[in-house]
Every structure is written in structure tokens, then in C-alpha cells.
Amino acid sequence: MNKYMVVCTFQPGLAWEEVTAMVPEEMEVAKALEAEGILSAIRVSVARDKVFLEVVADDVDQATATVQRLPMSKWWELDLYQIAVPA
């Protein structure tokens, strides 16, 4: 298994009321992914309209599929980076 840092950038022009309304559902799905051991960290930068996720997956496609399980992913542009622990 590999770790990926996924930088999720909110698409411009969003109706933030919709985003806020989806927070409870997002948190529920995120907790389930954490329980599965495939989502290990979530950080949010509201000022930069970004969410940073650490995902455990075999490959980029699997990491992308994991992120796409989150309801808010429909509003994100994704950049994935495989990360390694320094030796």
C-alpha cells in the first residue's frame, strides 16, 4: 500500500450554502473511510478553498476512487501526489 496526499481545490463559483449543508454527510462518509483504514488525515484551508487528504491505496486510481466516495468530491479538482516516509 502507498500513501497519497490529495490536494482538493473547490471549483470557483460554488454556492457555499450547498457545501455547508453537505458537511454532516461528508463527515459521516469520512469517518467510514477512516474506519476502513484508507483515509488517514483531513485538513481544510478555507482561506485557500482547499482540502488536503492523506489516502492509503495501491495506486493512483484507487486513491482517486477513495476520494470520489466523499460527497463533496463533486466540487473538487484533484491533484494526487504519492508520498514516502523518509528512510
Secondary structure, 3 states (H helix, E strand, C coil): CEEEEEEEEECCCCCHHHHHHHHHHHHHHHHHHHHCCCEEEEEEEHHHCEEEEEEEECCHHHHHHHHHCCHHHHHEEEEEEEECCCC
